[in-house]
Amino acid sequence: MPRPAPHAAELAALPLRTGEVAILGSTTRYWDYGPRDATRTLVLCHGYRGDHHGLEPVVARLPGVRIVSPDLPGFGESTPMTEQPHSIDGYARWFAAFVRALGLEDAVVLGHSFGSIVTTHAVAAGLTPPALILVNPIASDPAEVGGVGVTKLYYGLARRLPERLGRALLASPLIVAVMSRTLVKTPDRELRKWIHEEHGRYFSRFSDVRTVAEGFDASLSAQVGDAADAVGVPTLLIAGDDDMIAPAAGARETVGRFRDGRLVVLPGVGHLVHYEAAEGAADAITAFLDEVLT
């Protein structure tokens, strides 16, 4: 029996609508939470190998806000793009087209991890939200993260195998469990167990080996600082002080490259701010929106 989500009651209280839209050859599925007529709207972009479920702990703690959360092409319930490569530029084009297709140009944009790169590049390329929020932003060279060499070999091997064997390797419960145990920092045993279950449920919901391998290549090809100079909207970075994937030092060095950047560092948290410190993240988001949208 799966453990109930810590935020289950709050999430269940939110109105929920679902939909899909064709964007650059991807049938993009999205989830639309909260009141449709809310005065504040967020559009989310989740991280690599995840889907919209990962950001629901934060969504649940923002009542009264409309939040639109798509699955990235090739992940969750969205099909891959056929009109763009699964590169940072391709995903940025997809995200901007998604926002415009749903008429959400006035919505604040939020990206987590890989999604922080995608959203920053989308804004730098011409998307004009009123503000940008980056959670666990990739603000230093991702190719220099410890263990990346082994990970590159892992994805390289999967890419060379037949689809069935490559998928089995990428979706291996053992490897997913090792990844999860590496990332989780919270001392709360019940929360740790729930996070591990979440990764087991959703970390391997990808369309095919080629797409997930292209996404991995994209994740190593850029960082938010590459596009920060071209972002002209107020930008909030929310980092974890124990993040081994996106070290807080990178966020501290990069925040000043945004024309109007500010940084919140949450203590005792790693790369899973959305799971381990969702309330702190939601508080920081609310304070930021109160400041820049009034």
C-alpha positions as CSV (number, residue, x, y, z in Angstrom):
1,M,0.0,0.0,0.0
2,P,1.6,3.3,-1.0
3,R,2.1,5.9,1.7
4,P,-0.3,8.8,1.5
5,A,1.4,12.0,0.2
6,P,2.2,14.5,3.0
7,H,0.3,17.1,1.0
8,A,-2.6,14.8,0.0
9,A,-5.4,16.7,1.8
10,E,-4.3,20.1,0.5
11,L,-3.9,18.9,-3.1
12,A,-7.3,17.2,-3.0
13,A,-8.9,20.5,-2.0
14,L,-7.7,22.2,-5.2
15,P,-9.9,22.3,-8.3
16,L,-8.2,20.3,-11.0
17,R,-8.6,20.2,-14.8
18,T,-6.6,18.3,-17.3
19,G,-6.0,18.8,-21.0
20,E,-3.7,18.3,-23.9
21,V,-2.3,20.4,-26.7
22,A,-0.2,19.7,-29.8
23,I,3.1,21.6,-29.5
24,L,6.0,21.1,-32.0
25,G,4.8,17.6,-32.7
26,S,4.3,16.7,-29.1
27,T,1.0,15.8,-27.6
28,T,1.6,17.7,-24.4
29,R,-0.5,16.7,-21.4
30,Y,-1.0,19.3,-18.7
31,W,-2.7,19.7,-15.3
32,D,-4.5,22.9,-14.4
33,Y,-4.8,23.4,-10.6
34,G,-6.7,25.9,-8.5
35,P,-9.3,28.5,-9.4
36,R,-9.5,29.2,-13.1
37,D,-10.2,32.9,-12.3
38,A,-7.4,33.3,-9.9
39,T,-5.6,36.7,-9.9
40,R,-2.2,34.9,-10.0
41,T,-1.1,32.2,-12.4
42,L,2.0,30.1,-12.5
43,V,3.2,27.9,-15.4
44,L,5.6,25.1,-14.2
45,C,8.4,23.2,-15.9
46,H,9.6,20.1,-14.1
47,G,13.0,18.5,-13.9
48,Y,14.7,15.8,-15.9
49,R,13.3,12.3,-15.6
50,G,10.4,13.6,-13.6
51,D,6.8,14.6,-14.5
52,H,4.2,17.0,-13.1
53,H,3.8,14.9,-10.0
54,G,7.1,16.1,-8.6
55,L,6.0,19.7,-8.1
56,E,2.7,18.9,-6.5
57,P,3.9,19.3,-2.9
58,V,4.6,23.0,-3.8
59,V,1.4,23.3,-5.8
60,A,-0.6,22.0,-2.8
61,R,0.8,24.8,-0.6
62,L,-0.2,27.6,-3.0
63,P,-4.0,27.7,-2.6
64,G,-5.7,30.5,-4.5
65,V,-3.2,30.4,-7.3
66,R,-3.9,28.9,-10.7
67,I,-1.0,26.6,-11.6
68,V,-0.6,25.0,-15.0
69,S,1.9,22.1,-15.0
70,P,2.7,20.2,-18.2
71,D,4.7,17.0,-18.6
72,L,7.8,17.7,-20.7
73,P,7.8,16.1,-24.2
74,G,9.0,12.5,-23.9
75,F,8.2,12.3,-20.1
76,G,5.2,11.4,-18.1
77,E,2.1,11.4,-20.4
78,S,3.5,13.8,-23.1
79,T,4.9,12.4,-26.3
80,P,8.2,13.5,-27.8
81,M,8.6,16.4,-30.1
82,T,8.9,15.7,-33.8
83,E,9.6,19.2,-35.0
84,Q,12.4,20.1,-32.7
85,P,15.3,18.2,-31.2
86,H,15.2,17.4,-27.4
87,S,17.9,20.0,-26.7
88,I,17.7,23.0,-24.4
89,D,16.8,25.2,-27.4
90,G,14.2,22.7,-28.5
91,Y,12.6,22.5,-25.0
92,A,12.7,26.3,-24.6
93,R,10.9,26.7,-27.9
94,W,8.3,24.1,-26.8
95,F,7.8,25.8,-23.4
96,A,7.3,29.2,-25.0
97,A,4.9,27.8,-27.5
98,F,3.0,25.9,-24.8
99,V,2.5,29.2,-22.8
100,R,1.3,31.0,-25.8
101,A,-1.0,28.2,-27.0
102,L,-2.8,28.3,-23.7
103,G,-2.9,32.1,-23.6
104,L,-0.8,32.3,-20.4
105,E,1.6,35.1,-21.4
106,D,0.7,36.9,-18.2
107,A,1.6,34.0,-16.0
108,V,4.7,33.8,-13.8
109,V,7.0,31.0,-14.9
110,L,8.6,28.5,-12.6
111,G,11.3,25.9,-13.5
112,H,12.8,23.2,-11.3
113,S,16.3,21.8,-12.0
114,F,16.5,21.0,-15.7
115,G,13.3,23.1,-16.0
116,S,15.3,26.0,-14.6
117,I,17.6,25.9,-17.7
118,V,14.6,25.5,-20.1
119,T,12.6,28.4,-18.6
120,T,15.6,30.8,-18.4
121,H,16.4,30.1,-22.0
122,A,12.8,30.5,-23.1
123,V,12.6,33.9,-21.3
124,A,16.0,35.0,-22.8
125,A,14.7,34.1,-26.2
126,G,11.6,36.3,-26.0
127,L,9.0,34.9,-23.7
128,T,7.9,37.8,-21.4
129,P,6.3,36.6,-18.2
130,P,5.9,39.1,-15.4
131,A,8.5,37.2,-13.3
132,L,10.6,34.0,-13.3
133,I,11.2,31.5,-10.4
134,L,14.0,29.0,-10.5
135,V,14.0,26.1,-7.9
136,N,17.2,24.2,-7.5
137,P,18.6,26.2,-10.4
138,I,21.4,24.6,-12.4
139,A,23.7,27.6,-12.0
140,S,27.1,26.0,-12.4
141,D,28.6,23.7,-15.1
142,P,26.5,20.5,-14.9
143,A,29.3,18.6,-16.6
144,E,31.5,19.1,-13.5
145,V,29.1,17.5,-11.0
146,G,30.6,14.6,-9.1
147,G,29.9,11.2,-10.7
148,V,28.8,12.7,-14.0
149,G,31.3,10.5,-15.9
150,V,29.7,7.3,-14.6
151,T,26.3,8.7,-15.5
152,K,27.4,9.5,-19.0
153,L,28.6,5.9,-19.5
154,Y,25.3,4.7,-18.1
155,Y,23.2,6.7,-20.7
156,G,25.7,6.0,-23.4
157,L,25.3,2.2,-22.8
158,A,21.5,2.5,-22.8
159,R,21.6,4.4,-26.1
160,R,23.6,1.6,-27.7
161,L,21.4,-1.3,-26.5
162,P,18.2,-2.4,-28.3
163,E,15.2,-0.4,-27.0
164,R,13.9,-3.2,-24.7
165,L,17.2,-3.7,-23.0
166,G,18.0,0.0,-22.9
167,R,14.7,0.8,-21.3
168,A,15.2,-2.0,-18.7
169,L,18.6,-0.5,-17.8
170,L,17.3,3.1,-17.5
171,A,14.3,2.0,-15.5
172,S,16.1,-0.4,-13.3
173,P,14.5,-0.2,-9.8
174,L,17.9,-0.8,-8.2
175,I,19.5,2.2,-10.1
176,V,16.5,4.4,-9.4
177,A,16.8,3.5,-5.7
178,V,20.5,4.3,-5.6
179,M,19.8,7.7,-7.3
180,S,17.0,8.4,-4.8
181,R,19.1,7.6,-1.8
182,T,21.9,9.8,-3.1
183,L,19.6,12.8,-3.4
184,V,17.5,12.6,-0.3
185,K,18.8,14.7,2.6
186,T,15.9,14.9,5.0
187,P,16.3,13.1,8.4
188,D,12.5,12.5,8.5
189,R,12.3,8.8,8.0
190,E,8.7,8.7,6.8
191,L,9.3,11.5,4.4
192,R,12.4,9.7,3.1
193,K,10.4,6.6,2.5
194,W,7.7,8.5,0.6
195,I,10.2,10.3,-1.6
196,H,11.8,7.0,-2.5
197,E,8.3,5.6,-3.4
198,E,7.7,8.7,-5.6
199,H,10.9,8.2,-7.5
200,G,10.0,4.5,-8.0
201,R,6.6,5.5,-9.3
202,Y,7.5,8.4,-11.6
203,F,11.2,8.5,-12.4
204,S,10.9,6.0,-15.3
205,R,7.9,7.4,-17.1
206,F,9.7,8.3,-20.3
207,S,8.6,7.6,-23.9
208,D,11.8,5.9,-25.3
209,V,15.5,5.5,-24.8
210,R,16.5,7.9,-27.5
211,T,14.5,10.8,-26.1
212,V,15.6,10.3,-22.6
213,A,19.2,10.1,-23.7
214,E,18.8,13.3,-25.8
215,G,17.4,15.0,-22.7
216,F,20.4,13.8,-20.7
217,D,22.8,15.3,-23.2
218,A,20.8,18.6,-23.1
219,S,21.0,18.6,-19.3
220,L,24.8,18.7,-19.5
221,S,24.9,21.3,-22.3
222,A,23.8,24.5,-20.5
223,Q,23.1,26.3,-17.3
224,V,20.9,29.2,-16.3
225,G,23.9,31.6,-16.2
226,D,24.3,31.2,-20.0
227,A,21.1,33.1,-20.5
228,A,20.8,35.2,-17.3
229,D,22.1,38.4,-18.9
230,A,19.1,38.4,-21.4
231,V,16.4,37.9,-18.7
232,G,14.8,41.3,-18.0
233,V,12.1,40.2,-15.5
234,P,12.3,39.9,-11.7
235,T,13.8,36.5,-11.0
236,L,13.8,34.4,-7.8
237,L,16.3,31.6,-7.3
238,I,15.5,29.1,-4.5
239,A,18.5,26.9,-3.7
240,G,19.2,24.1,-1.2
241,D,22.4,24.6,0.9
242,D,23.3,20.9,0.6
243,D,22.6,20.4,-3.1
244,M,25.2,18.3,-4.8
245,I,23.6,18.5,-8.3
246,A,23.2,22.3,-8.3
247,P,25.4,23.7,-5.5
248,A,24.2,26.8,-3.8
249,A,27.6,28.4,-4.5
250,G,26.6,28.5,-8.2
251,A,23.3,30.2,-7.4
252,R,25.2,32.8,-5.3
253,E,27.6,33.5,-8.1
254,T,24.8,33.6,-10.8
255,V,22.0,35.6,-9.1
256,G,23.9,38.9,-9.8
257,R,23.9,38.2,-13.5
258,F,20.1,38.6,-13.7
259,R,19.0,42.2,-14.1
260,D,16.6,41.9,-11.1
261,G,17.7,38.7,-9.3
262,R,17.3,37.6,-5.7
263,L,18.2,34.4,-3.9
264,V,16.7,32.3,-1.1
265,V,18.8,29.5,0.3
266,L,17.0,26.9,2.3
267,P,19.0,25.2,5.0
268,G,19.5,21.4,5.3
269,V,18.0,20.7,1.9
270,G,19.6,19.2,-1.2
271,H,18.3,18.9,-4.8
272,L,14.8,18.0,-3.7
273,V,13.5,21.3,-2.4
274,H,10.1,20.5,-3.9
275,Y,9.9,17.4,-1.8
276,E,11.9,18.2,1.4
277,A,11.1,21.9,1.8
278,A,7.9,22.4,-0.1
279,E,6.5,24.7,2.6
280,G,9.6,26.8,2.7
281,A,9.6,27.0,-1.1
282,A,5.9,28.0,-1.2
283,D,6.6,30.7,1.4
284,A,9.4,32.1,-0.6
285,I,7.3,32.0,-3.8
286,T,4.4,33.8,-2.1
287,A,6.6,36.5,-0.7
288,F,8.2,37.1,-4.1
289,L,4.8,37.2,-5.8
290,D,3.6,39.7,-3.2
291,E,6.6,41.9,-3.9
292,V,6.7,41.8,-7.7
293,L,3.0,41.6,-8.7
294,T,1.7,44.4,-6.5
